[in-house]
Amino acid sequence: MRTTINLDDKVFRDLMRFTDAKTKTEAVNQAIAEWVRRKRIDLLRAKRGKIPWEGDLEKMRRLDLEESEGTHG
């Protein structure tokens, strides 16, 4: 999508520096993607303790350990 926006020059210089982006478009896309990622994490954190879960955590941990050691199978 193509759009025209007005940005604070100092903030944009910092954005270019912090993202190591080669283009302004790349910098803006990285910044937006990171912002969206963080908002998704915030939404998931807000649901912490509110979603019912049933399962055997110890069994899952054992299976995970077995898979990482290559002994599952």
Secondary structure, DSSP 8 states (H G I E B T S, - for coil): --------HHHHHHHHHHHT-SSHHHHHHHHHHHHHHHHHHHHHHHTTTTS---S-HHHHHHHHHHHHHT---
